[in-house]
């Protein structure tokens, strides 16, 4: 194991990013100094199923590890991931470790150094994001046991959206309920931060942040965010990551009357309903076959339910673009990112079709080639395809707090 290395110009540090999801653990090791370099990145996917996969890629994207694995829960997933990191990866000892925390509640709006007091506060917030926060906290405790004394940082996915105006955060509920922290928060904030920084780099200055921008993060989880003057002013997700757009296995927005009906008429328990809303709905629920957009596109011609799931996904995405454009008072840039947004030309085409009245005109050749800019040169709105990097954003925040802590 190696410790922190120093250069004459700027301290070079090793930062490990941990992104714990509802059914996966992603990780990346970076060296950050004069430049930001990924050393390796990997993921353990489909936790809780028999068809999981553990893979690691090196800095050039070459496979280091790729193996099938079945792990029953996040604790065993942590054991597997960190066993590889500490015994097989030849990883330098990290100078700090950053964690993605899906929910920061109303209190946490900037990255925070993890302390026992913070852990206690986040445990109290777990009911806000029961599919995510408990798993992330298990990873924190696992790291503390294996690497005691290494600085850990919590990076909150909700933090980016704390700039939303009060009317965008408000639910029409009694004040006694709202006072418990029930409001619209928004998620995918780390992705939004990264994309805005990359847009600034691509456009050569902060002028681009004065534009009216919609960031469409379309993946297993899906959301859109309206950005004005570089700040979030509205977003599709709300109190939890289950709201907003149709997703792979999540419902997205749902009439609360449906939940009441299931509770009262079918006698379903809250646990069963939670599982349905988060794990058995969305693309999977409508198609009855798969939660993977690639599978659905392959079977669409011969499967009416697969076609219906795709149509619903694109219809709702298009509707939300219109809604967020109204919030912004216009649209200058539309960004597609996430697994679906970045890689599926067919879905981008369907979503944008019919949005010409907003100035969205997609060039079919550029779209088909997944080019960085897929809009026609004569279109008013610039339509981009961008790769997001939540793990690098976590590493940047972590390095910043580490630097401040060492002063």
KOLGU-859836 format. One record per residue (C-alpha): residue number from 1; residue in three letters; x, y negated, z negated. Coordinates in Angstrom, 2 decimals. Each point is the difference from the previous one (the first is absolute). Example, Ala and Ser with C-alpha at 12.3 -4.5 7.8 and 13.67 -1.06 7.14 Angstrom:
@n->1 res->ALA east->12.30 north->4.50 up->-7.80
@n->2 res->SER east->1.37 north->-3.44 up->0.66
END
This chain:
@n->1 res->UNK east->0.00 north->0.00 up->0.00
@n->2 res->UNK east->1.16 north->-3.49 up->0.76
@n->3 res->UNK east->-0.89 north->-3.24 up->-1.74
@n->4 res->UNK east->-0.50 north->-3.47 up->1.35
@n->5 res->UNK east->2.54 north->-1.17 up->2.56
@n->6 res->UNK east->0.98 north->-3.62 up->0.45
@n->7 res->UNK east->1.18 north->-2.04 up->2.94
@n->8 res->UNK east->1.87 north->-3.27 up->-0.16
@n->9 res->UNK east->-2.96 north->-1.88 up->1.44
@n->10 res->UNK east->-3.10 north->1.57 up->-1.45
@n->11 res->UNK east->-0.83 north->2.79 up->-2.41
@n->12 res->UNK east->-1.04 north->3.20 up->1.76
@n->13 res->UNK east->-2.52 north->2.08 up->-1.89
@n->14 res->UNK east->-1.80 north->3.27 up->0.46
@n->15 res->UNK east->-3.77 north->-0.33 up->-0.35
@n->16 res->UNK east->-2.33 north->3.00 up->-0.01
@n->17 res->UNK east->-3.62 north->-0.66 up->1.04
@n->18 res->UNK east->-2.76 north->2.34 up->-1.15
@n->19 res->UNK east->-3.43 north->-0.23 up->1.62
@n->20 res->UNK east->-2.42 north->2.32 up->-1.81
@n->21 res->UNK east->-3.28 north->0.49 up->1.81
@n->22 res->UNK east->-3.13 north->1.96 up->-0.78
@n->23 res->UNK east->1.35 north->3.09 up->1.76
@n->24 res->UNK east->3.64 north->-0.79 up->0.81
@n->25 res->UNK east->3.28 north->-1.35 up->-1.30
@n->26 res->UNK east->2.17 north->-2.05 up->2.37
@n->27 res->UNK east->3.53 north->-1.07 up->-0.86
@n->28 res->UNK east->2.86 north->-1.94 up->1.58
@n->29 res->UNK east->3.50 north->-0.88 up->-1.16
@n->30 res->UNK east->1.44 north->-3.33 up->1.15
@n->31 res->UNK east->3.32 north->-1.73 up->-0.30
@n->32 res->UNK east->-0.63 north->-3.72 up->-0.29
@n->33 res->UNK east->2.73 north->-2.61 up->0.14
@n->34 res->UNK east->1.12 north->-1.99 up->3.03
@n->35 res->UNK east->-2.43 north->2.22 up->1.92
@n->36 res->UNK east->-2.91 north->2.32 up->-0.76
@n->37 res->UNK east->0.70 north->3.59 up->1.00
@n->38 res->UNK east->-2.10 north->3.09 up->-0.52
@n->39 res->UNK east->2.08 north->3.01 up->-1.04
@n->40 res->UNK east->-2.83 north->2.53 up->0.18
@n->41 res->UNK east->-3.77 north->0.14 up->-0.30
@n->42 res->UNK east->-2.45 north->2.80 up->-0.54
@n->43 res->UNK east->-3.40 north->1.13 up->-1.15
@n->44 res->UNK east->-1.81 north->2.85 up->-1.67
@n->45 res->UNK east->-3.48 north->0.12 up->1.52
@n->46 res->UNK east->-3.34 north->1.70 up->-0.63
@n->47 res->UNK east->0.46 north->0.44 up->-3.72
@n->48 res->UNK east->-2.64 north->2.38 up->-1.32
@n->49 res->UNK east->-0.30 north->2.02 up->3.21
@n->50 res->UNK east->1.71 north->3.08 up->1.39
@n->51 res->UNK east->1.20 north->-1.83 up->3.10
@n->52 res->UNK east->2.33 north->-2.61 up->-1.43
@n->53 res->UNK east->3.25 north->-1.10 up->1.58
@n->54 res->UNK east->3.25 north->-1.30 up->-1.47
@n->55 res->UNK east->2.23 north->-1.83 up->2.42
@n->56 res->UNK east->2.95 north->-2.35 up->-0.13
@n->57 res->UNK east->1.53 north->-2.09 up->2.80
@n->58 res->UNK east->3.41 north->-1.64 up->0.06
@n->59 res->UNK east->0.74 north->-3.59 up->1.03
@n->60 res->UNK east->-0.24 north->0.94 up->3.69
@n->61 res->UNK east->-3.28 north->1.85 up->-0.39
@n->62 res->UNK east->1.53 north->3.45 up->0.23
@n->63 res->UNK east->-1.56 north->2.80 up->-2.05
@n->64 res->UNK east->1.95 north->0.86 up->-3.13
@n->65 res->UNK east->-2.72 north->2.14 up->-1.56
@n->66 res->UNK east->-3.27 north->1.22 up->1.45
@n->67 res->UNK east->-1.83 north->2.74 up->-1.82
@n->68 res->UNK east->-3.52 north->1.15 up->-0.75
@n->69 res->UNK east->-0.94 north->-0.13 up->-3.64
@n->70 res->UNK east->-3.04 north->0.44 up->-2.22
@n->71 res->UNK east->-0.09 north->-2.06 up->-3.21
@n->72 res->UNK east->-3.11 north->-0.08 up->-2.12
@n->73 res->UNK east->0.34 north->-3.45 up->-1.60
@n->74 res->UNK east->2.08 north->-3.18 up->-0.19
@n->75 res->UNK east->2.06 north->1.18 up->-2.98
@n->76 res->UNK east->1.31 north->2.96 up->1.99
@n->77 res->UNK east->0.47 north->-2.27 up->3.01
@n->78 res->UNK east->2.16 north->-2.34 up->-2.11
@n->79 res->UNK east->2.08 north->2.94 up->-1.19
@n->80 res->UNK east->0.60 north->1.13 up->3.58
@n->81 res->UNK east->0.83 north->-3.46 up->1.35
@n->82 res->UNK east->2.37 north->-0.96 up->-2.79
@n->83 res->UNK east->1.62 north->3.42 up->-0.07
@n->84 res->UNK east->1.00 north->-0.60 up->3.61
@n->85 res->UNK east->1.03 north->-3.60 up->-0.65
@n->86 res->UNK east->2.21 north->0.80 up->-2.97
@n->87 res->UNK east->1.49 north->3.35 up->1.00
@n->88 res->UNK east->-0.02 north->0.30 up->3.79
@n->89 res->UNK east->0.01 north->-3.50 up->1.49
@n->90 res->UNK east->3.41 north->-1.17 up->-1.27
@n->91 res->UNK east->-1.83 north->-3.21 up->-0.78
@n->92 res->UNK east->1.96 north->-2.78 up->-1.72
@n->93 res->UNK east->-1.47 north->-0.85 up->-3.37
@n->94 res->UNK east->-2.60 north->-2.69 up->0.74
@n->95 res->UNK east->0.58 north->-3.40 up->-1.55
@n->96 res->UNK east->-3.77 north->-0.39 up->-0.21
@n->97 res->UNK east->-3.16 north->1.84 up->1.01
@n->98 res->UNK east->-3.11 north->-1.70 up->1.34
@n->99 res->UNK east->-3.48 north->1.48 up->-0.14
@n->100 res->UNK east->-3.11 north->-0.87 up->1.96
@n->101 res->UNK east->-2.86 north->-0.58 up->-2.41
@n->102 res->UNK east->-3.26 north->-0.08 up->1.89
@n->103 res->UNK east->-1.88 north->-2.10 up->-2.55
@n->104 res->UNK east->1.18 north->-2.90 up->-2.15
@n->105 res->UNK east->-3.42 north->-1.07 up->-1.20
@n->106 res->UNK east->-0.61 north->-3.71 up->-0.61
@n->107 res->UNK east->3.17 north->-0.42 up->-2.06
@n->108 res->UNK east->2.93 north->1.22 up->2.11
@n->109 res->UNK east->0.56 north->-2.14 up->3.09
@n->110 res->UNK east->3.80 north->0.29 up->0.39
@n->111 res->UNK east->2.45 north->2.92 up->-0.27
@n->112 res->UNK east->0.86 north->0.87 up->-3.60
@n->113 res->UNK east->2.83 north->1.83 up->-1.76
@n->114 res->UNK east->-1.50 north->3.15 up->-1.48
@n->115 res->UNK east->-0.07 north->0.07 up->-3.80
@n->116 res->UNK east->-1.96 north->2.08 up->-2.51
@n->117 res->UNK east->-2.41 north->-2.93 up->-0.36
@n->118 res->UNK east->-0.57 north->-0.15 up->3.77
@n->119 res->UNK east->-0.53 north->3.76 up->0.16
@n->120 res->UNK east->-2.63 north->-0.27 up->-2.73
@n->121 res->UNK east->-1.76 north->-2.80 up->1.92
@n->122 res->UNK east->0.04 north->2.00 up->3.23
@n->123 res->UNK east->-1.39 north->3.06 up->-1.77
@n->124 res->UNK east->-2.93 north->-2.16 up->-1.06
@n->125 res->UNK east->-0.41 north->-1.01 up->3.65
@n->126 res->UNK east->-0.09 north->3.61 up->1.22
@n->127 res->UNK east->-3.82 north->0.05 up->0.26
@n->128 res->UNK east->0.36 north->-2.76 up->2.63
@n->129 res->UNK east->1.95 north->2.39 up->2.27
@n->130 res->UNK east->-0.38 north->3.54 up->-1.37
@n->131 res->UNK east->1.23 north->1.59 up->3.24
@n->132 res->UNK east->3.30 north->-1.91 up->-0.09
@n->133 res->UNK east->1.14 north->-1.65 up->-3.24
@n->134 res->UNK east->0.22 north->3.11 up->-2.21
@n->135 res->UNK east->2.20 north->1.70 up->2.60
@n->136 res->UNK east->2.28 north->-3.02 up->0.33
@n->137 res->UNK east->0.39 north->-0.19 up->-3.77
@n->138 res->UNK east->0.95 north->3.68 up->-0.11
@n->139 res->UNK east->2.78 north->-0.77 up->2.47
@n->140 res->UNK east->1.22 north->-2.88 up->-2.20
@n->141 res->UNK east->0.15 north->2.24 up->-3.06
@n->142 res->UNK east->1.71 north->2.75 up->1.99
@n->143 res->UNK east->2.69 north->-2.45 up->1.13
@n->144 res->UNK east->0.51 north->-1.27 up->-3.55
@n->145 res->UNK east->0.61 north->3.54 up->-1.21
@n->146 res->UNK east->2.48 north->0.79 up->2.78
@n->147 res->UNK east->1.76 north->-3.37 up->0.30
@n->148 res->UNK east->-0.36 north->-1.72 up->-3.37
@n->149 res->UNK east->1.05 north->-3.62 up->0.00
@n->150 res->UNK east->-0.36 north->-0.56 up->3.74
@n->151 res->UNK east->-2.09 north->-3.11 up->0.64
@n->152 res->UNK east->-3.46 north->0.76 up->1.39
@n->153 res->UNK east->-2.26 north->-2.55 up->1.67
@n->154 res->UNK east->-3.74 north->0.05 up->0.70
@n->155 res->UNK east->-1.06 north->-1.55 up->3.33
@n->156 res->UNK east->-3.75 north->-0.57 up->0.17
@n->157 res->UNK east->-1.96 north->0.57 up->3.19
@n->158 res->UNK east->-2.69 north->-2.39 up->-1.19
@n->159 res->UNK east->2.40 north->-2.88 up->-0.74
@n->160 res->UNK east->0.07 north->-1.42 up->3.53
@n->161 res->UNK east->-3.75 north->-0.61 up->-0.11
@n->162 res->UNK east->-0.10 north->-2.08 up->-3.19
@n->163 res->UNK east->-0.05 north->-3.08 up->2.27
@n->164 res->UNK east->-3.50 north->0.84 up->1.25
@n->165 res->UNK east->-2.50 north->-2.73 up->-0.88
@n->166 res->UNK east->-2.33 north->0.80 up->-2.87
@n->167 res->UNK east->-3.00 north->0.41 up->2.29
@n->168 res->UNK east->1.84 north->2.77 up->1.88
@n->169 res->UNK east->0.75 north->1.81 up->-3.25
@n->170 res->UNK east->-3.47 north->-0.27 up->-1.50
@n->171 res->UNK east->-2.48 north->2.86 up->-0.32
@n->172 res->UNK east->-3.65 north->-0.99 up->-0.62
@n->173 res->UNK east->-0.14 north->1.79 up->-3.34
@n->174 res->UNK east->-0.86 north->-1.19 up->-3.53
@n->175 res->UNK east->2.76 north->-1.91 up->-1.73
@n->176 res->UNK east->0.34 north->2.72 up->-2.65
@n->177 res->UNK east->1.03 north->2.43 up->2.74
@n->178 res->UNK east->2.27 north->-2.44 up->1.82
@n->179 res->UNK east->1.76 north->-0.88 up->-3.24
@n->180 res->UNK east->1.30 north->3.59 up->-0.10
@n->181 res->UNK east->2.10 north->-0.75 up->3.08
@n->182 res->UNK east->-2.53 north->1.16 up->2.56
@n->183 res->UNK east->0.79 north->-2.09 up->3.07
@n->184 res->UNK east->1.39 north->0.38 up->3.52
@n->185 res->UNK east->3.76 north->0.51 up->-0.10
@n->186 res->UNK east->1.18 north->1.30 up->3.37
@n->187 res->UNK east->2.81 north->2.45 up->0.71
@n->188 res->UNK east->2.80 north->0.72 up->2.48
@n->189 res->UNK east->1.56 north->-3.22 up->-1.29
@n->190 res->UNK east->3.58 north->1.30 up->0.26
@n->191 res->UNK east->-0.64 north->0.84 up->3.64
@n->192 res->UNK east->-1.40 north->-3.49 up->0.59
@n->193 res->UNK east->3.06 north->-1.62 up->-1.59
@n->194 res->UNK east->2.36 north->2.01 up->2.15
@n->195 res->UNK east->-1.90 north->-0.74 up->3.22
@n->196 res->UNK east->-0.08 north->-3.74 up->-0.65
@n->197 res->UNK east->3.75 north->-0.02 up->-0.63
@n->198 res->UNK east->0.57 north->1.93 up->3.23
@n->199 res->UNK east->-2.29 north->-2.35 up->1.92
@n->200 res->UNK east->2.03 north->-2.93 up->-1.25
@n->201 res->UNK east->3.16 north->1.72 up->1.21
@n->202 res->UNK east->-1.48 north->0.87 up->3.40
@n->203 res->UNK east->-1.36 north->-3.50 up->0.58
@n->204 res->UNK east->3.18 north->-1.69 up->-1.22
@n->205 res->UNK east->-1.47 north->-2.08 up->-2.82
@n->206 res->UNK east->-2.76 north->-0.61 up->-2.47
@n->207 res->UNK east->-2.18 north->-1.72 up->2.59
@n->208 res->UNK east->-1.66 north->3.34 up->0.72
@n->209 res->UNK east->-1.29 north->0.07 up->-3.57
@n->210 res->UNK east->-2.13 north->-3.05 up->0.81
@n->211 res->UNK east->-1.98 north->2.17 up->2.40
@n->212 res->UNK east->-3.29 north->1.76 up->-0.65
@n->213 res->UNK east->1.02 north->3.63 up->-0.32
@n->214 res->UNK east->-1.79 north->3.31 up->-0.52
@n->215 res->UNK east->2.14 north->2.90 up->-1.17
@n->216 res->UNK east->-1.64 north->3.35 up->0.81
@n->217 res->UNK east->1.60 north->2.78 up->-2.04
@n->218 res->UNK east->-1.58 north->3.13 up->1.46
@n->219 res->UNK east->1.21 north->3.28 up->-1.43
@n->220 res->UNK east->-1.23 north->2.65 up->-2.43
@n->221 res->UNK east->-1.13 north->-3.01 up->-2.00
@n->222 res->UNK east->-1.19 north->-2.92 up->2.12
@n->223 res->UNK east->-0.53 north->-3.68 up->-0.67
@n->224 res->UNK east->0.15 north->-3.38 up->1.70
@n->225 res->UNK east->1.18 north->-3.28 up->-1.49
@n->226 res->UNK east->-0.65 north->-3.56 up->1.13
@n->227 res->UNK east->3.10 north->-2.20 up->-0.46
@n->228 res->UNK east->0.00 north->-3.79 up->0.15
@n->229 res->UNK east->3.09 north->-2.13 up->-0.71
@n->230 res->UNK east->1.82 north->3.20 up->-0.90
@n->231 res->UNK east->-2.48 north->0.95 up->-2.76
@n->232 res->UNK east->-2.78 north->2.54 up->-0.30
@n->233 res->UNK east->-3.43 north->-1.64 up->0.18
@n->234 res->UNK east->-2.12 north->3.14 up->0.38
@n->235 res->UNK east->0.35 north->3.73 up->0.47
@n->236 res->UNK east->-2.21 north->3.01 up->0.63
@n->237 res->UNK east->0.83 north->2.10 up->-3.06
@n->238 res->UNK east->-1.51 north->-1.11 up->-3.28
@n->239 res->UNK east->0.08 north->1.23 up->-3.59
@n->240 res->UNK east->1.58 north->3.28 up->1.07
@n->241 res->UNK east->1.77 north->1.41 up->3.07
@n->242 res->UNK east->-3.23 north->1.84 up->0.86
@n->243 res->UNK east->-1.73 north->-3.15 up->1.32
@n->244 res->UNK east->-0.05 north->-1.63 up->3.41
@n->245 res->UNK east->0.73 north->1.90 up->3.20
@n->246 res->UNK east->-0.77 north->3.66 up->0.66
@n->247 res->UNK east->3.17 north->1.94 up->-0.85
@n->248 res->UNK east->1.35 north->3.52 up->0.40
@n->249 res->UNK east->-1.83 north->1.41 up->-3.02
@n->250 res->UNK east->-1.45 north->-3.11 up->-1.71
@n->251 res->UNK east->-3.42 north->-1.44 up->0.71
@n->252 res->UNK east->0.92 north->-3.65 up->0.22
@n->253 res->UNK east->-2.87 north->-2.36 up->-0.87
@n->254 res->UNK east->-3.05 north->1.87 up->-1.20
@n->255 res->UNK east->-3.45 north->-1.19 up->-1.07
@n->256 res->UNK east->-0.05 north->0.44 up->-3.81
@n->257 res->UNK east->-3.49 north->1.39 up->0.44
@n->258 res->UNK east->1.57 north->3.13 up->1.49
@n->259 res->UNK east->1.96 north->0.60 up->-3.20
@n->260 res->UNK east->-3.10 north->-0.60 up->-2.12
@n->261 res->UNK east->-1.97 north->2.42 up->2.16
@n->262 res->UNK east->2.63 north->2.71 up->-0.43
@n->263 res->UNK east->0.16 north->-0.57 up->-3.75
@n->264 res->UNK east->-3.75 north->-0.02 up->-0.53
@n->265 res->UNK east->-1.45 north->2.30 up->2.66
@n->266 res->UNK east->2.77 north->2.55 up->0.53
@n->267 res->UNK east->1.32 north->-0.16 up->-3.54
@n->268 res->UNK east->3.61 north->-0.21 up->1.13
@n->269 res->UNK east->2.57 north->-0.84 up->-2.64
@n->270 res->UNK east->2.25 north->-3.08 up->0.26
@n->271 res->UNK east->2.99 north->2.33 up->0.55
@n->272 res->UNK east->-1.67 north->1.73 up->2.93
@n->273 res->UNK east->-0.99 north->-3.34 up->1.53
@n->274 res->UNK east->3.52 north->-1.38 up->-0.48
@n->275 res->UNK east->1.41 north->3.03 up->1.80
@n->276 res->UNK east->-2.53 north->-0.41 up->2.80
@n->277 res->UNK east->0.68 north->-3.72 up->0.46
@n->278 res->UNK east->3.79 north->0.38 up->0.00
@n->279 res->UNK east->0.76 north->3.46 up->1.38
@n->280 res->UNK east->-2.94 north->1.39 up->1.99
@n->281 res->UNK east->-1.34 north->-2.96 up->1.95
@n->282 res->UNK east->1.27 north->-2.35 up->2.72
@n->283 res->UNK east->1.24 north->1.62 up->3.21
@n->284 res->UNK east->-0.02 north->3.39 up->-1.69
@n->285 res->UNK east->-3.54 north->-0.36 up->-1.25
@n->286 res->UNK east->-1.45 north->-1.18 up->3.32
@n->287 res->UNK east->1.90 north->2.44 up->2.20
@n->288 res->UNK east->-0.18 north->2.95 up->-2.35
@n->289 res->UNK east->3.27 north->1.12 up->1.54
@n->290 res->UNK east->3.01 north->-2.21 up->-0.71
@n->291 res->UNK east->1.15 north->-3.20 up->-1.68
@n->292 res->UNK east->2.77 north->-0.49 up->2.58
@n->293 res->UNK east->-0.78 north->-2.41 up->2.83
@n->294 res->UNK east->2.35 north->1.90 up->2.32
@n->295 res->UNK east->-2.01 north->3.20 up->-0.47
@n->296 res->UNK east->-3.27 north->-1.82 up->0.57
@n->297 res->UNK east->1.21 north->-1.61 up->3.23
@n->298 res->UNK east->1.16 north->3.40 up->1.27
@n->299 res->UNK east->-3.39 north->1.63 up->-0.66
@n->300 res->UNK east->-2.22 north->-2.98 up->0.83
@n->301 res->UNK east->-1.04 north->1.12 up->3.49
@n->302 res->UNK east->-1.47 north->3.25 up->-1.28
@n->303 res->UNK east->-1.07 north->-0.98 up->-3.50
@n->304 res->UNK east->-2.82 north->-2.50 up->-0.50
@n->305 res->UNK east->0.72 north->-0.42 up->-3.72
@n->306 res->UNK east->3.67 north->-0.83 up->0.68
@n->307 res->UNK east->-1.14 north->-2.59 up->2.55
@n->308 res->UNK east->-2.44 north->-1.46 up->-2.52
@n->309 res->UNK east->2.74 north->-0.33 up->-2.65
@n->310 res->UNK east->2.30 north->-1.85 up->2.41
@n->311 res->UNK east->-2.79 north->-2.27 up->1.18
@n->312 res->UNK east->-0.92 north->-0.92 up->-3.59
@n->313 res->UNK east->3.63 north->-0.76 up->-0.88
@n->314 res->UNK east->0.43 north->-2.31 up->3.00
@n->315 res->UNK east->-3.42 north->-1.62 up->-0.37
@n->316 res->UNK east->0.65 north->-0.94 up->-3.61
@n->317 res->UNK east->3.54 north->-1.20 up->0.76
@n->318 res->UNK east->-1.33 north->-2.26 up->2.75
@n->319 res->UNK east->-2.76 north->-1.33 up->-2.26
@n->320 res->UNK east->2.48 north->-0.86 up->-2.75
@n->321 res->UNK east->2.30 north->-1.80 up->2.44
@n->322 res->UNK east->-2.96 north->-2.20 up->0.93
@n->323 res->UNK east->-0.83 north->-0.61 up->-3.65
@n->324 res->UNK east->3.57 north->-0.92 up->-0.96
@n->325 res->UNK east->0.32 north->-2.25 up->3.06
@n->326 res->UNK east->-3.03 north->-1.92 up->-1.25
@n->327 res->UNK east->1.69 north->-0.32 up->-3.41
@n->328 res->UNK east->3.14 north->-1.39 up->1.67
@n->329 res->UNK east->-1.89 north->-2.30 up->2.34
@n->330 res->UNK east->1.70 north->1.58 up->3.01
@n->331 res->UNK east->2.73 north->2.46 up->0.86
@n->332 res->UNK east->3.55 north->-0.42 up->1.31
@n->333 res->UNK east->1.67 north->3.35 up->-0.72
@n->334 res->UNK east->-1.32 north->3.52 up->-0.49
@n->335 res->UNK east->2.48 north->2.58 up->-1.32
@n->336 res->UNK east->-0.52 north->3.76 up->0.12
@n->337 res->UNK east->2.06 north->2.11 up->-2.39
@n->338 res->UNK east->-0.20 north->3.25 up->-1.97
@n->339 res->UNK east->0.02 north->3.50 up->1.49
@n->340 res->UNK east->-3.08 north->-0.54 up->2.18
@n->341 res->UNK east->0.55 north->-3.68 up->0.72
@n->342 res->UNK east->3.60 north->0.50 up->1.04
@n->343 res->UNK east->-0.31 north->3.20 up->2.03
@n->344 res->UNK east->-3.51 north->0.31 up->1.45
@n->345 res->UNK east->-0.42 north->-2.02 up->3.19
@n->346 res->UNK east->-3.45 north->1.49 up->0.50
@n->347 res->UNK east->-1.28 north->-1.27 up->-3.35
@n->348 res->UNK east->1.52 north->-3.47 up->0.48
@n->349 res->UNK east->-1.67 north->-0.21 up->3.41
@n->350 res->UNK east->-3.42 north->0.96 up->-1.38
@n->351 res->UNK east->0.24 north->-2.41 up->-2.90
@n->352 res->UNK east->1.01 north->-2.93 up->2.21
@n->353 res->UNK east->-2.51 north->0.74 up->2.75
@n->354 res->UNK east->-2.82 north->-2.50 up->-0.37
@n->355 res->UNK east->2.08 north->-2.54 up->-1.91
@n->356 res->UNK east->0.81 north->-2.00 up->3.11
@n->357 res->UNK east->-2.30 north->-2.77 up->-1.22
@n->358 res->UNK east->2.52 north->-0.56 up->-2.82
@n->359 res->UNK east->2.86 north->-0.27 up->2.46
@n->360 res->UNK east->1.18 north->3.61 up->-0.43
@n->361 res->UNK east->1.13 north->1.38 up->3.35
@n->362 res->UNK east->2.06 north->3.19 up->-0.07
@n->363 res->UNK east->2.36 north->0.99 up->2.82
@n->364 res->UNK east->-0.69 north->3.70 up->0.63
@n->365 res->UNK east->3.53 north->0.75 up->1.19
@n->366 res->UNK east->1.66 north->-1.66 up->-2.99
@n->367 res->UNK east->-2.47 north->1.65 up->-2.36
@n->368 res->UNK east->0.60 north->3.41 up->1.51
@n->369 res->UNK east->3.75 north->-0.42 up->-0.45
@n->370 res->UNK east->-0.39 north->-1.13 up->-3.65
@n->371 res->UNK east->1.87 north->-3.20 up->0.79
@n->372 res->UNK east->0.56 north->-2.54 up->-2.80
@n->373 res->UNK east->-2.42 north->-2.47 up->1.63
@n->374 res->UNK east->-2.97 north->1.60 up->1.78
@n->375 res->UNK east->-2.07 north->-3.08 up->0.83
@n->376 res->UNK east->-0.24 north->-1.51 up->3.45
@n->377 res->UNK east->2.10 north->-3.10 up->0.54
@n->378 res->UNK east->-3.16 north->-2.01 up->0.75
@n->379 res->UNK east->-1.74 north->1.09 up->-3.21
@n->380 res->UNK east->-0.47 north->-2.55 up->-2.76
@n->381 res->UNK east->0.68 north->2.55 up->-2.75
@n->382 res->UNK east->3.39 north->1.72 up->-0.30
@n->383 res->UNK east->-0.58 north->3.70 up->-0.73
@n->384 res->UNK east->2.98 north->1.73 up->-1.55
@n->385 res->UNK east->0.94 north->3.56 up->-0.93
@n->386 res->UNK east->2.34 north->0.02 up->-2.99
@n->387 res->UNK east->1.56 north->2.59 up->-2.26
@n->388 res->UNK east->-0.52 north->-0.77 up->-3.65
@n->389 res->UNK east->2.40 north->0.98 up->-2.77
@n->390 res->UNK east->-1.47 north->-0.04 up->-3.49
@n->391 res->UNK east->3.04 north->1.81 up->-1.43
@n->392 res->UNK east->2.39 north->-2.71 up->1.21
@n->393 res->UNK east->-2.28 north->-2.68 up->-1.47
@n->394 res->UNK east->0.10 north->1.85 up->-3.32
@n->395 res->UNK east->3.81 north->0.14 up->0.21
@n->396 res->UNK east->0.22 north->-3.75 up->0.68
@n->397 res->UNK east->-2.19 north->-0.88 up->-2.96
@n->398 res->UNK east->1.93 north->2.41 up->-2.20
@n->399 res->UNK east->3.36 north->-1.40 up->1.04
@n->400 res->UNK east->-1.22 north->-3.54 up->-0.72
@n->401 res->UNK east->-1.08 north->0.88 up->-3.54
@n->402 res->UNK east->3.20 north->1.95 up->-0.56
@n->403 res->UNK east->2.05 north->-3.04 up->1.01
@n->404 res->UNK east->-1.99 north->-2.25 up->-2.30
@n->405 res->UNK east->0.34 north->2.49 up->-2.87
@n->406 res->UNK east->3.80 north->0.07 up->0.37
@n->407 res->UNK east->0.47 north->-3.77 up->-0.14
END
